[in-house]
């Protein structure tokens, strides 16, 4: 009696985990020429510069026509809402940093922008005297340093191209 051993049936090798499964699409993706692709950042940049320059006459109109003082009907709502946005941007940035998510660079820049705007409006709307001194101190000792920290964090979290 002889023992015959059969080779195990061959199985297909699993695809490498780093490759996404290939999905056949019915319509091919539109091809954009490299020439057209290289022009869109220039066009976008020129459009943004144009928008900024177009605001200059409007700034002159505002500076010459707005009253020196004004009363806001919803002053508390405006400031509480603004500070709530700051709090949310801090939390979102913290969560994304903990997760090591590259999108933290975006929320950190939002946080920096909100902090600078908060410092600007606190100082410029504060009543003369103790209120203005407090606003300047908070801007110089808290809001601006936190904004600088947020900008540095944003640049450090920025994804690097290999």
C-alpha positions as CSV (number, residue, x, y, z in Angstrom):
1,X,0.0,0.0,0.0
2,X,1.4,3.3,-1.0
3,X,0.6,6.6,0.5
4,X,-0.3,9.3,-2.0
5,X,-0.3,12.8,-0.8
6,X,-2.1,15.4,-2.8
7,X,-0.7,19.0,-2.9
8,X,-3.1,21.5,-1.3
9,X,-5.2,23.3,-3.7
10,X,-3.6,26.6,-4.8
11,X,-5.3,29.7,-3.6
12,X,-5.1,33.1,-5.2
13,X,-2.9,35.5,-3.3
14,X,-4.7,38.2,-1.4
15,X,-4.2,41.7,-2.8
16,X,-1.8,43.9,-0.9
17,X,-3.5,45.9,1.8
18,X,-1.9,49.1,0.6
19,X,-3.8,49.0,-2.7
20,X,-7.3,50.1,-3.0
21,X,-9.6,47.7,-4.8
22,X,-10.0,48.6,-8.5
23,X,-13.5,49.8,-9.4
24,X,-14.4,50.0,-13.1
25,X,-16.0,53.2,-14.0
26,X,-18.5,53.5,-16.8
27,X,-17.4,57.0,-17.9
28,X,-13.7,57.9,-18.1
29,X,-12.6,60.8,-16.0
30,X,-12.3,64.0,-18.1
31,X,-8.7,64.7,-19.0
32,X,-7.4,68.2,-18.1
33,X,-4.4,69.2,-20.1
34,X,-1.3,70.1,-18.0
35,X,-1.4,73.6,-19.6
36,X,-5.0,74.3,-18.3
37,X,-4.1,72.7,-15.0
38,X,-1.1,75.1,-14.5
39,X,-3.2,78.2,-15.3
40,X,-6.0,77.8,-12.7
41,X,-3.8,78.8,-9.7
42,X,-2.7,82.0,-11.5
43,X,-6.3,82.9,-12.4
44,X,-7.5,82.2,-8.9
45,X,-4.7,84.3,-7.4
46,X,-5.4,87.2,-9.8
47,X,-9.1,87.0,-8.9
48,X,-8.4,87.1,-5.2
49,X,-6.0,90.0,-5.6
50,X,-8.7,91.8,-7.6
51,X,-11.3,91.2,-4.9
52,X,-8.9,92.6,-2.3
53,X,-8.2,95.7,-4.4
54,X,-11.9,96.2,-5.1
55,X,-12.5,96.5,-1.4
56,X,-10.2,99.6,-1.1
57,X,-12.8,102.1,-2.3
58,X,-15.4,100.5,0.0
59,X,-13.1,101.0,3.0
60,X,-12.8,104.7,2.2
61,X,-16.6,104.9,2.0
62,X,-16.9,103.2,5.4
63,X,-14.2,105.3,7.0
64,X,-15.9,108.5,6.0
65,X,-19.5,107.7,6.5
66,X,-19.9,105.5,9.6
67,X,-20.8,107.2,12.8
68,X,-18.2,107.5,15.6
69,X,-20.5,105.6,18.0
70,X,-23.3,103.1,17.6
71,X,-25.6,101.1,19.8
72,X,-26.0,97.4,19.1
73,X,-29.3,95.8,20.0
74,X,-27.8,92.3,20.4
75,X,-24.4,93.1,21.9
76,X,-24.3,90.1,24.3
77,X,-25.4,87.7,21.6
78,X,-22.7,88.9,19.3
79,X,-19.9,88.6,21.8
80,X,-21.1,85.3,23.4
81,X,-21.5,83.8,19.9
82,X,-18.1,85.0,18.8
83,X,-16.4,83.6,22.0
84,X,-18.4,80.3,21.4
85,X,-16.8,80.1,17.9
86,X,-13.4,80.5,19.5
87,X,-14.1,77.8,22.0
88,X,-15.3,75.4,19.3
89,X,-12.2,76.1,17.2
90,X,-10.0,75.3,20.2
91,X,-11.8,72.1,20.8
92,X,-11.8,71.1,17.1
93,X,-8.1,71.8,16.9
94,X,-7.4,69.8,20.1
95,X,-9.3,66.8,18.9
96,X,-7.6,66.8,15.5
97,X,-4.2,67.2,17.0
98,X,-4.8,64.3,19.4
99,X,-5.9,62.2,16.4
100,X,-2.8,63.4,14.5
101,X,-5.1,64.6,11.7
102,X,-3.6,66.9,9.1
103,X,-6.8,68.9,9.0
104,X,-5.7,70.4,12.4
105,X,-3.7,72.9,10.3
106,X,-7.0,74.3,9.0
107,X,-8.7,74.6,12.4
108,X,-5.5,76.1,14.0
109,X,-5.6,78.9,11.4
110,X,-9.3,79.5,12.1
111,X,-8.5,79.7,15.8
112,X,-5.6,82.2,15.1
113,X,-7.9,84.3,12.9
114,X,-10.7,84.4,15.5
115,X,-8.2,85.3,18.3
116,X,-6.7,88.2,16.3
117,X,-10.2,89.4,15.4
118,X,-11.3,89.2,19.0
119,X,-8.3,91.2,20.2
120,X,-8.9,93.8,17.5
121,X,-12.6,94.3,18.4
122,X,-12.0,94.1,22.2
123,X,-9.4,96.9,22.0
124,X,-11.2,99.0,19.5
125,X,-14.6,98.9,21.2
126,X,-13.5,99.2,24.8
127,X,-14.5,102.3,26.7
128,X,-11.5,104.5,27.6
129,X,-9.9,103.9,31.0
130,X,-9.9,100.6,32.9
131,X,-11.9,98.7,30.2
132,X,-9.5,99.7,27.5
133,X,-6.5,98.8,29.7
134,X,-8.0,95.4,30.4
135,X,-8.7,94.8,26.7
136,X,-5.1,95.8,25.7
137,X,-3.7,93.5,28.5
138,X,-5.8,90.6,27.4
139,X,-4.8,91.1,23.7
140,X,-1.1,91.4,24.5
141,X,-0.8,88.7,27.1
142,X,-3.4,86.1,26.0
143,X,-5.1,86.5,22.6
144,X,-2.1,87.5,20.4
145,X,0.3,84.9,21.9
146,X,-2.3,82.2,21.5
147,X,-2.9,83.3,17.9
148,X,0.9,83.1,17.2
149,X,1.0,79.7,18.8
150,X,-2.0,78.6,16.6
151,X,-0.2,79.8,13.5
152,X,3.0,77.9,14.4
153,X,0.9,74.8,15.2
154,X,-0.9,75.1,11.8
155,X,2.4,75.2,9.9
156,X,3.8,72.2,11.9
157,X,0.6,70.2,11.2
158,X,0.7,71.1,7.5
159,X,1.1,67.9,5.4
160,X,4.5,67.6,3.8
161,X,4.8,66.4,0.2
162,X,7.3,63.6,-0.3
